[in-house]
Amino acid sequence: MKPSMLKNATLGAGLAMSVALPTVAVADEINVVLFAMPYTQGLAKLEADFEAATGHTANIEVIGQDVFENRITLSFTGQTGDVDVVHTPVIQVQRWIEAGWLRPITAEVDGMATKDDILAGPLDAYLVNGDRWALPFFAETGMMAYRTDLLAAAGYDAPPATWDEMLEVAAAVKTDQVGALAMRVAPGQGFNMFVFPMIMRAYGGAFFTDYSGGDLTPNMNTPEALAGLEVYSQLMNDYGPEGIGNFNFGEVAASIQSGQVAMIVDGTSIAARALDPEQSQFADQISIAAVPSGPAGRSPAIAVHGLGIPADAPNPEASFAFIEWATSAETLTKIALSEPYPDFIRASVAENPEVVAKYEGIHPDFLNLKVEMLGDAIGHYRPLLPQWPEIGQIVGENINAAVNEIMSNEDALAQSDADIADIMSE
């Protein structure tokens, strides 16, 4: 990837030439709670770097995403003040703001010397009601990874470009030993609700009648959404590997790394694992491609994650010192080089020669394709509403029930509309 390319991306950003950490009196210990992903796991390994930079320590707790929300909600509602920095997904931020659980960091962010180095899209994802509520560290989008050898053996010299073609290719590729495609099916707003909308939206389906126009009438029970769910259900049931009904991102990654499937559609961080020869048995036979499109176009998944400060954090100045260090170009570069972490949000990291060389070495088109997918993604891919976590959970359960044939596709969508209506009326 040429360094100039990222500057032309939709998310665009300026370049900062150096990192200057603030000189503040930091508390002796900073308690940080994150959920597991390559960045957070890499950050936890750098605790000593924070101590070297500030003279103080960070207790970085990395837990499973499935238990993270309960852990944080107990801390927030109990006003225990035991968390100084919290993992803050964009899809949670409006709910947390409405509940009074986050502290705004507008002045701190706007005063950063390196602010213009942060990609504008992820940075402004945390601009709500005129205030900034977190600093991003991660912007992931959808991507396909596939086994070139298995597709070639089935007569295909290119991956499927549409979801209809995916059905055709999947039927040709699947064998008794190897499944055709793996995607997340486990229920949850960050699990199957990260991937299913890629198909639903490609067929013209939507969560609401007109989200952008403000009409939040539930609108999943439509022919368009049904077409998407039928494709998703068929792909998983007829062409997925054994046990697909409970797959989450970890199982999806492992399935292509181990040769269990020929294709996956997930996020860029999962695709990066498939291409990593240190993690993937078939890395030299795996390539990447755009997310398939449908009659309504392409709608890659998008997820932005950041670091915020709980409203009851005892020393917010110290908390922000940690956040600025953790999202600095120096720290992000170390993690980008040591982990399968291509979802950095600073332009200077994307232009770092070592980082460019690493990801070009993994795949020459990786960073270019990521930029293309970010350009195709819509910010409200998962609705940015305070109610989304609850909506995403219950709809995810309905969609999971449909794929596992506990409920019909039609009933799952009808129930989803009813459930969304109930949540929105509360």
BELFEN-V958181 format. One record per backbone hydrogen bond with DSSP energy under -1.0 kcal/mol. NH is the residue of the N-H (numbers start at 1). CO is the residue of the C=O. If there is no record, write none. Layout:
BEGIN
nh-><NH NH>
co-><CO CO>
END
This chain:
BEGIN
nh-><5 8 9 14 26 30 32 33 34 36 41 42 43 44 46 49 50 51 52 53 54 55 57 59 61 63 67 68 71 72 73 74 75 76 77 78 80 84 85 86 87 88 90 92 93 96 97 98 99 100 101 103 105 109 110 111 112 115 117 118 119 120 120 123 124 125 126 127 128 131 133 135 137 138 139 140 142 143 144 145 146 147 148 151 152 153 154 155 156 163 166 167 168 169 170 171 172 173 174 175 179 180 181 182 185 186 191 192 193 194 196 198 199 200 201 203 204 205 209 210 214 215 216 219 222 226 227 228 229 230 231 232 233 234 235 236 237 238 239 240 244 246 247 252 253 254 255 256 257 258 260 261 262 263 264 265 266 268 271 272 273 274 275 279 280 281 283 285 286 287 289 293 294 296 297 303 305 306 307 308 311 313 319 320 321 322 323 324 325 326 327 328 332 333 334 335 336 337 338 339 341 347 350 351 352 356 357 358 359 360 361 362 363 366 369 370 371 372 373 374 375 376 377 381 385 388 391 392 393 394 395 396 397 398 399 400 401 402 403 404 405 406 407 412 413 414 415 416 417 418 419 420 421 422 423 424 425 426>
co-><2 5 6 116 24 57 59 85 61 63 37 38 39 40 43 46 46 47 48 49 50 51 28 30 32 34 64 64 67 68 69 70 71 72 73 74 75 31 31 308 33 306 304 89 89 92 93 94 95 97 96 309 132 105 106 107 109 112 114 115 345 11 12 119 120 121 123 124 131 128 126 307 305 305 343 303 301 266 289 264 287 262 285 147 148 149 150 152 151 293 162 163 164 165 166 167 168 169 170 178 260 239 239 263 247 247 188 186 188 191 192 195 196 196 197 199 201 200 217 215 211 210 214 207 220 222 223 224 225 226 227 228 229 230 231 232 233 234 235 236 241 243 244 248 249 250 251 252 253 254 255 255 179 180 145 182 143 141 267 268 269 270 271 276 276 257 280 282 283 146 144 161 297 202 294 140 138 88 135 86 101 310 315 316 317 318 319 320 321 322 323 325 328 329 330 331 332 333 334 335 339 117 346 347 349 352 353 354 355 356 357 358 359 363 365 366 367 368 369 370 371 372 373 378 383 385 387 388 389 390 391 392 393 394 395 396 397 398 399 400 402 401 401 408 409 410 411 412 413 414 415 416 417 418 419 420 421 423>
END
